[in-house]
C-alpha cells in the first residue's frame, strides 16, 4: 500500500519533502534522464542526492554514486571505468574538472508550491517496471588492493536486502529513521535512504553527524538510529554529562551499528545508561546485508552480528576451502555467502568477478566463528586481521576489545607484523585516553592487561602509541596505513 502524498518522506535539516513532493520532483527528473545508459550522482549529504537516487530508480537508469571527497586520480579512474552519460548534482555544487566533460543535470529538490496536474504519459510518470536483474547502482569499492572496482548491484539485490532487514528489525511505515551517514555508500544510501522509503516511513538526515543532532531528532519522534562505531563512541563518551541524550536514546526503538565492529566498552556504556542494546549487522558493498541481530532475539551478546538474514545462505570455510563443520564458537573460517542479495559482478572486470566466487559462493575475505545458535562473530579481515603467530590463528578484534576495556585506552588497533621466530607478532596501536603522558598506561601494563583476559599467545609483543588512528570516511580503521607506517619506520 502506497503512503499518502502528504506523509513526510525525507528531511535534511530545514528542507523536507512529502511523498507527493518526492514523487513530483523525482518523477520529473526521471523523465529527463530516462534512456541514459548510466548516470553519475554527486552524492553530497543533501536532499538532492536522495531525489537523484529515486529518480534514477524510477527511470531504470543505473546510477554511480560519487564520493565528493574522492581524489582526482581515483575519480578519473571511476569516470573512465563507468563512462556515465550524465552527472546529477545540486545546482549550487561546484564539480571538479574531471567531470567537466560529462553533461550536467541539476537536481531540482524544491517542490513547486502550486503543482499543476499532468497527464500520466508526460514527465513524472514512471515507465515500465525494469527487470529485477537489471543494474540499479554501481558502487565502487575502497580500492585497498588496487584501483576501485565497480560492484554492479541489481534491483533484486536492493529489494531483497531491504525486505530482509525489515523482517529482522520489524521495520514499518511508522518508523522514523535518524542518521548522519555519508550517501555515497550502501550503508547510508541504500539502507539509510531507500530503506525508509520502501517501508513508507520517514528519514531525517542530520547532514553531518553530531550528538546534538541525534538528541534533537530522537527526542522529536525518531524511532531508529543508524551509526558507525566512531559515532556510537562519541555518544557513549557524552552520556555521563548529557541527560537529554540519555532520554533520547532510551526512547528510541532501535539502535543499529554497522560498517565495522562496535567495541564492547561502548556497547556496555550505552546499554547501562539507557537500557537499550545496540543491534549489529554485517554486510559489504558486493553483498549488501548478510546477517543481523534480530530485535526479537534477546539472547544475542555484544560482538555478535547475528544470524543470516532471510534469503541469505552463509558458511565458513577453512584455508583449504572445505566447509567448517559444526558451530563451536572457536573455529575460525572465511565467510562465504550466496543469495539474492549478491551483486552481479565487477564492472568491466570478468577476471576479478570470477576470482571473487567459489562456485556460486561469494568469498567475503572476512574471518569469523559461529556460535552454537548459528550466530556469527567476526574476528576481522583475512588480509589484515587474521594473525598467524606461533602456530596459532589469532583474530585481531578480540585483542582490540580487551585493550579497549582498559580505562587508559581511548582507541586501539591490532595488526600482525613479520617475525623471524613466531611467523607474525601481535602489534597493538594505542591512542591513550589521557593527554598527559605521565597519566598514560605503559606498554607493559597493557600487555599484562591483555594476558590477564585472554590466552597468553594473544598478548601484544609490541605496543605503539599514536595521537589518532587513520580512518576512512565510514570510520573504519585503515590498517594498511598502519602497516605502511611500520614498514616506513
VENUR-V624260 format. One record per backbone hydrogen bond with DSSP energy under -0.5 kcal/mol. CO is the residue of the C=O (numbers start at 1). NH is the residue of the N-H. If there is no record, write none. Layout:
CO/NH
CO/NH
This chain:
4/7
5/20
5/21
7/19
9/203
10/17
11/13
11/205
12/15
15/12
17/9
17/10
18/22
19/23
20/24
21/25
22/26
23/27
24/28
25/29
26/30
27/31
27/124
28/32
29/33
30/34
33/36
38/85
38/86
39/64
40/88
41/43
41/66
42/44
44/46
46/50
47/51
48/52
49/53
50/54
51/55
52/56
53/57
54/58
55/59
56/60
56/61
57/60
58/127
62/39
63/65
63/138
64/41
66/43
66/68
67/70
71/75
72/76
73/77
74/78
75/79
76/80
77/81
78/82
79/83
85/103
86/40
87/105
88/42
89/107
90/93
93/95
96/99
97/100
99/102
103/87
105/89
106/108
107/91
107/109
109/111
112/115
119/122
122/125
124/126
131/134
132/156
134/155
136/63
137/153
138/140
139/151
143/146
149/141
149/151
150/152
150/347
151/139
151/153
152/154
152/344
152/345
153/136
153/137
154/157
154/158
155/159
156/160
157/161
158/162
159/163
160/164
161/165
162/166
163/167
164/168
165/169
166/170
166/171
168/295
172/175
175/177
175/202
176/223
176/224
177/204
178/226
179/206
180/209
185/189
185/190
186/190
186/191
187/192
189/193
189/194
190/195
193/197
194/198
195/199
196/200
196/201
202/177
203/11
203/205
204/179
205/13
206/208
210/214
211/215
212/216
213/217
214/218
215/219
216/220
217/222
218/221
223/253
223/254
224/178
225/256
227/258
228/231
228/232
229/233
230/234
231/235
232/236
233/237
234/238
235/238
235/239
238/241
239/242
242/245
242/246
243/247
244/248
245/249
246/250
247/251
248/252
249/252
254/225
255/279
256/227
257/281
261/263
263/266
263/267
264/268
265/269
266/270
267/271
268/272
269/273
270/274
270/276
271/275
277/255
277/279
279/257
280/293
282/290
282/291
284/287
284/288
286/343
288/284
290/309
291/282
292/307
294/297
296/298
297/300
301/304
306/376
307/292
309/312
311/340
313/338
315/336
316/324
317/334
318/321
322/318
326/328
333/368
334/317
335/364
335/365
336/315
337/362
338/313
339/342
345/152
346/349
349/353
350/354
351/355
352/356
353/356
354/357
356/363
357/359
358/360
358/361
361/358
362/337
362/364
365/382
366/335
367/379
367/380
368/333
369/377
370/329
371/374
375/371
376/305
377/369
379/397
380/367
381/385
381/386
385/387
385/396
386/388
387/389
387/394
389/392
392/389
392/394
394/387
395/398
395/399
396/400
397/401
398/402
399/403
400/404
401/405
403/406
406/409
408/410
408/433
411/431
413/429
415/427
417/425
419/423
422/390
422/424
423/419
425/417
426/461
426/462
427/415
428/430
428/464
429/413
430/432
430/466
431/410
431/411
435/437
436/439
437/440
442/446
443/447
444/448
445/449
446/450
447/451
448/452
449/453
450/453
450/454
455/458
456/459
462/428
464/430
470/478
472/475
476/472
477/479
478/481
478/482
479/483
480/484
481/485
482/486
483/487
484/488
485/489
